[in-house]
Amino acid sequence: MLVLKNVTKRFPGVLALDDVSIEIRPNEIVGLIGENGAGKSTLMKLLTGAYHQDTGEIMLNGQPLVIRNPRDATSKGIAMVYQEQSILPNLTVAENLFLGREEDFVSFGRLNWTKLKRAARKELATVHLDVDPLTLCEDLSFGQRQMVELARALSLASRTGGTPVILLDEPTSVLEAAEIEILFRLVGELKSRASFVFVSHRLDELLSLSDRVYVMKDGKVVAEMPAASASVAQLHELMVGRSMHGEYYRENLQKPCRREVALSVSHASLGHALNDVSFEVCNGEVFGVAGVVGSGREELCRVIAGLEKLDSGEVIVGTTRLKPQATHAVALGIGYVPRERKVEGLVTQMSVAQNLTLPRLGAVSRAGIVQKAGERLIAAEWIQRLRIKTPGPDASCRNLSGGNQQKVVLAKWRFAGSRILVLDHPTRGLDVGAKEEVYQLIRELSAEGVAVVLTGDTLEEILGLSHRVMVMRDGRAQTILPCVVGQKPSQVEIVEHMV
């Protein structure tokens, strides 16, 4: 139905797509995987009209297809559900569903809210979402907003009358298990009326949902196979060019942490999020924090980073009490890697060098003026040390892959000399190869004596990396368990305290 044939796309210094050919058949789910920087995002942007290929062609139902812009793509039956979400939070569900199509609901120059609400309910019913169409989207959960995105994409693409193609970009990256189950069940139902391209770094999920899988590496398609005959280990090797390492979490590099206390949290309480939480983290320790969404783990990270003010209790760094100020946290040697790296971790329109030196501008300034040559020199050193894939220090961070953006965030705090790092889901949205590199960096930080507070995407990740794990539930610390190599607690033991 939809075919990309010998498509090539270049950017300055980068061959993003190299003679790529892919086909999408009616009423099927096509999985698309590859490391960060493999070309998946560029491919998606070609299909949605954000980019245009240099050579090659796109065909729809046997006819050449020119996609001028995203609106043109939806008019031809191609729509996308974005990982970062494109919902406008200050508008209602109904307004978001029909954004750009308001003229369909205008009578005598005024918006007919009754007609708009009725049409919105019909679209929401296709994704089994029972919410008031006049609810502001900022009042919905992330999973509910994801369903609104899917309903909008289906509504836009279905207007062509043919079989729509819905592109799902990392749709499960920030969903909980129950929400993922709902999404997968829904996509299975909708498969009878649409085709899907499912981009994900979670290989087990991708295999369970997809009919066929394409594997990309370095801008090329290196494999295409039925999902039923593929395995996670096989896909991993095709993606990164090597088999899955037996020491995925580098547990062989886990050494006993030092005895000196780097960070002390005492009787921390914050609204309904935290309730009398106390613990200590030693130099060189990876201290994992486990819990479901709403357990208080994210709020705890923000408290340590100086972004939230406690109602009672305190955070002590060395012998100094932390003020609820991010600048004070940075001055005390605390670095924060947030879950939303594009929102809070980076200034994406600035260069790699500018982002990397931002917390410590004094080191690259003279008389208050940033010395560009020195800034580039320092950035080049960290680019090499952390193996950041970028055309150079002056490249814009917005053009880097997710994994390389995350490396810039980590390099920023290493350059700043942070002795305490708060890592809030540091591997979210990263492929398996990039995750391995982040795990290696965490081990290196630990070996250097840096104290790490870690919340992870999975229990397996937290257990694999941590010296100790604190389990949280309803804002309270339920228990703290040691994670000695060879004697780590099971996931079942952790879950027993989580729920």
N, C-alpha and C positions, 0 to 999 in steps of 0.2 A: 504493500500500500504506500508506504513512505520509504524512499530510498535516498541515501547519500552515496554518491559514486565518485571515487578518486578525489575527495575534497582535501584541499591544502589551505592552511591559513598561517600567515607569518606576522610577527610583530618585530619591532626593532631588536635584533639580537636573539630572537627566539623563534623556532619553528614549532608552533603550537599544535598544528595538525599536519600530518605528513601522509598524503595519499590515502585518506581514510574512506572506507566503504562499509556501510551498515544498512540493513534493511529491517523494517518494522512491518509485521503482517497484521491483518485485521484481527481484532479481539485476542491479542496476546500480550503478555507482560515480558518485556525485554529488560534484563539486568545489565547494567553498565558499571564496570569497576575499573580501578586503576589507582596508582599512587597519586598523591597531591602533585599536580603539575603534569599529569599524564595526558591531559587534553580534554577531560570530560566536561569541564565548565565551558571551555571554548566551543565544544560541540553543541552543548545545550543553548548557548547564546546564538549560534548560527541558526538553530531551528526556531528560535523565538525572534529572530530578526534584529537582535542587538548588535551582532557582527555579520559581515558578509564574507564569503569565501573568496580567496584569491583565484583558485582554479578548482575545477570539478563542478559537479551539478547536483542539485536536489530535485527529486521527482516525486510527484504525488499522483497515485493511480495512473502511472504510466506517462504523465505529462510533466514537462519541465516546470519547476516551481521557483519563482523569485519571491523572497520574503523581504520586504522593504523595511519593516519595523515591527515591534511587538504587537501593535494593533492589527497590522496586516496579517501577522501569524495567526492570531485568534480568529480573524475573519476567514482563514483557510483551514480552521479546525485544529490548530496546534496551540496549546496553552500550558503554562508551567505553574507548579506549586513550589515556591522558593524555600530553601532551607532557612534563610534569615527572616522569612515572612515579609510580604508586601502589604499586609493589612494596615490601614490607617487607624490607630487606636482611638482617636478622638471623634470618629464617625460611627454611626450605628452599623449593625450587621447588614441591614437592608441597603444602606448607602454604599457600603463596601462591595456588596454583591453586584450592584449595578453601576459602579463607578465608571464614568465615561459614557454611560447609556441612559442618563437621566431624562433625555428627551422623550424616551418611551413612556414616561410617567408624568409629563407636563400637560396641564389643561389650562388654557387661557393665561399662560405665563406663570402658573404656580405649580409646584410639585404636588401631585395627588398622593398623599401619604397612605391613604387606604388602599389604593391600587398597588403602590410600591410594597406595602406590607404583605398583601395577598400574594404577590409574585415571589417575594422573598421566602414566604412559608413553603411555597411549592418547590423552590430550589433547595431549601434546607432539608426537605423531606427526602430528597435523593441521597443525602448522606446521613440520614437518620439523626439529625441534630435538632433537638427540641429546645430551642431558646426563643425568646421574644425578639423578633426582627428589629425592634427599636432599641434593643440593648446596645450600649456603647461597647465597642470591641475591646477597650481597655479593661472592661469588667469580666471578660471571658478568660478561661484558663488557656494555656498555650495549646493544649490538645484541641479545645473547641475552636480556637482561631485557625488551627490547621484544617479543621473540617470546613470552616467558612471559605478558606483558600481553595480547597478542593471543590466545593460547590460552585464557587465563582468560575474556576477553570473549566469545569464541566459545562456550565451555563454558556460561557463564551464560545467554547469549541463546538458545542452541539448545535449552534445556530446555523452551521453550514449545511446541515441535513445529512452529511456523510458520517463515517465513523471517526470521532475525534481522537486525537493523540494527546495524552496528558503526560507531561514530564514531571516526575517526582524527584526533587533534588534533596537527598538526605532527609526524607520525611520523618524518620524515627530518631534522629540524633538527640533530641531533647524530650522525647516522650517516655512516659513510664510504661511498664510492661502491659498493664491493662489497656492503656491508650493505643499501644502498638497492635495489640490483638484486635481491637475495634477497627483500626485503620486497615489492617490486612484483610479482615472479613469483608469490609466495605469495598476494597479494591477488587476482591474476588467476585463480589456481586456485580460491580460495575463493568467488569471485563466483557460481559455480554453486549455492552453498548459502546465500548471504547477500547483503545489500545493504550498501554502504559509503557513508559521508559522509566525504570526504577534505578536511580543512582544511589549507591550506599557503600559505606566502608564496613558495615557489619555483614560479613560474608555468609554467616549461617542464615541470617534473615533473608538475604538476597536469594540464596539457593532455595529456601522454602517457598518464596513467593513467585519467582520467575519461571517462565517457560524456557527461555534461552538466555545465554549470558555472553556478552562481549567483554573481552579483557583488553585494556589499553595500557601502553607503556611508551613513554617518550614520544607522544604524539602519534603513535601508530596503533592499529588494531593488531594484537599479537595472537589472539585466539577467539574462536566463536564455537560454542558447544551447547548442547541441551543441558539444562540445569540438573536434570535427573541423573546424568552420568558424571557430574562434576563433584569435587570434594573441596572443603575449605583449604586443606593443605595444597592441593593442586592449584587452586586459584591464587593462593599466597605466592607460590613459587613463580607462577606466570607474571604476577604483578611486579615483584621485587627482584626477580632473577636469581633467587636462591630459596632453598627449602626453609620452612619455619624453624627457627632456632629453638633447640631444646630448652635453652635458658631465656625464654621470651622476656621475662621480667628481671633478668640479670640477678637472680637470687644468689648465684655464686659470688657476686661482688658485694653482697650485704655483709657488712662488718659490724661488730658491736659498737653502739654509739658511745659518745663520751659522757662523763658524769656531770659536767657543768650544765646548769640549767640556762637555756637561752631565752625561754619564754614561759611566763607563768600566767595562767588565767584563773582568777579566784572569784567564786560565787557570782558569776556573770548572769545577769537577768536582763531581758529585753522584751517587753510586751508579752505576747503569747509565743514568741519565737524561741526565747531562751529562758530557762528556769534553773538558777543556782548551779551553773556549770563550772567545774573546777578541774584543771589538769596542768601538767608541766610538760615542756618539750625540751630535750637536751640538745646540745650541739652535735651535729652529725646524725640526728635521728630523723627518720621519716615517720611522722605521726599521722596515721590514717584516721579519717572521720567518716563513718558509715551511717547510713540512715536513708529512709525514703524521703521524697519531696514533702516538705512541711515539718521535717524532724528538727530543723534548726541548724543544719550543717552549713547551708549557704550564708545565713545571717551571721553565724560564728566566724566564717572567713572574712566577712566584711567588717566585723568588729575588730578583728586582729589587724586588718588593713587600715584602720582608722576612719572607716567610712560610715560607721553607725555609732551612736552614743548609747551606752548602757544606761538602764534605769538604776541599776545597782551593781556592785562588784567592780573589779578592775583587771586590767591587763598590764603586767610588768615585764619590761624588756631589760634584762640585766638588773639594775637597781632603780630604773626610771619608770614611773607610771605613764602609760600611753594616754595621750589626749585624743579625743575623737576628731582627729584631723589627719588627712592623708599625708600632708606635708610633714607632720611630726613623726608619723610612722616611717616615712622614707628617711628622715633624719636619723631615726634610731636603727636603721639598717633593715627595714622590712620591705620586701618586694611583693607585689600582688599580681598574680596571673589570673585574670577573671575568666569566667566561662564564655562571656561574649567578647572575644578578643577584638572584633571589629568595632565594637561600641566603646569599650572601656580600656582595652589593652593597647590600641594603636591609634595614631592620627593617620588614617589611611591615605589622605591626600599628600602627606609629607613623605620624604624619601626614607630609605632604610637607614642611612647615616643619621638623619635628623631624629628619627624615632629612637635609635639605639642610644644616642647621647642625651636624650631629653631629661632623665632624672639627675644628671650630673654635668650640667652645662659648664660649670666652673672649670672642669678639666679640659675643655676645648675652647675656652674664652680667654681673651686678653683685653683688659680695660673695659669689660662688659660687652665685647664684640666677639661673636663666635668666629673662630678661625677655621674656615672651610677646609683648608688643606689638612689640618690636623684632625678634623672631624672625619674626613674621608679615610685618613690613614688608620685611625682607630676602628672605624667601621669595617674596613677591609680585613683587619686582623681578626675581628669577631666573625665575619662572614666565613673566613677560612677555618677558624677553630670549631664553629658549629655546623660547618658544611651547609650554609644557607645557599640555596639555588636562586640566584638573582643576576641580572645582567651587570650589576655593579652597585656601589654604595649610593649612587644618585637615583637608582630606580625607585619608582613610587611603590609604597607598600600595598596599595590597592591592587596592583597587578601580580602580586605573589600568590602562590597557592596557600591553602590553609595551613599546611605543615610548616612552610617556610615563614609565614606570618608568625606562627607560634614560636618558632626559633628566634625571630627578632625580639619578641616580647621577653623570652628567657635571656637572650643576650643582653638586653637592656638592663636587666637587674643584676646580671653577673658583672657587667661593666661598672654599674653603680656600687658594687662591693657589698650587696645585701648579704647579711648573715642569717636572715630568717626569710624564707620564701613561703608564701601562701599560694598553693596551687589548687584552684577551683576548677575541676574537670579539665586538666591540661591537655588531654588527648581527644576531647570532643571534636567530632568531625574530621579526625585525621585517619589516614589509611594505615594499614598494618605496618608498612615500612617506616612511615613517619613516627608511629607510636614507639617502635623499637628504639628509634634515635632519641625520643624524649625520655624513655626509660633509662637509656644509657646516660643521658645528661643528669637525671635525678640521682643515679648512683654516683656520678662524679661529684655532684654537689655535696652529697652525704659524706663522701670520702674527704672532701675539703673542710668538713666541719660545719657546713651550712645546715641549719635546722629547717625541716620541711614539714609544713602542715598540708595534708593532701586529702581532697575529696575526689573520688574517681567516678568513671562512667559505669564500672562494674565492680562487684564484690571481688571477683578474681583479681582485678587490677590492684585494688586496695590491699588485699592480702599479700599479693605477690611482691609489692614494693615496700610495705611498711615494716617497721620494727615493732610497733604497737598499733592497735586499732581501738579507737573509742567508738562505741555504738550509741547513737542518739535516737530517742523516740519522744515525740511531743515536747521538744525543747529541753529534755533532760538527758544527761549522760547516764546511760543504763549500766555500762560496764566498760572497762578497759582491758583488752586481752593482749598478751604478748604474742609476737609473730616471729619466733625463732626459726631460722632456716631448718627445714626438715621436721618441724613440729608446729607448723602453722595451723590455726583453727580452721575448721571446715566452714564452707559457706552456710551450711545448715545451722551451725552454732551461732553465726552472726545474725542470721535471719530470726532465730528464736528471740533475740533481744530487740530486733527492729520492729516487730509487729505484735 
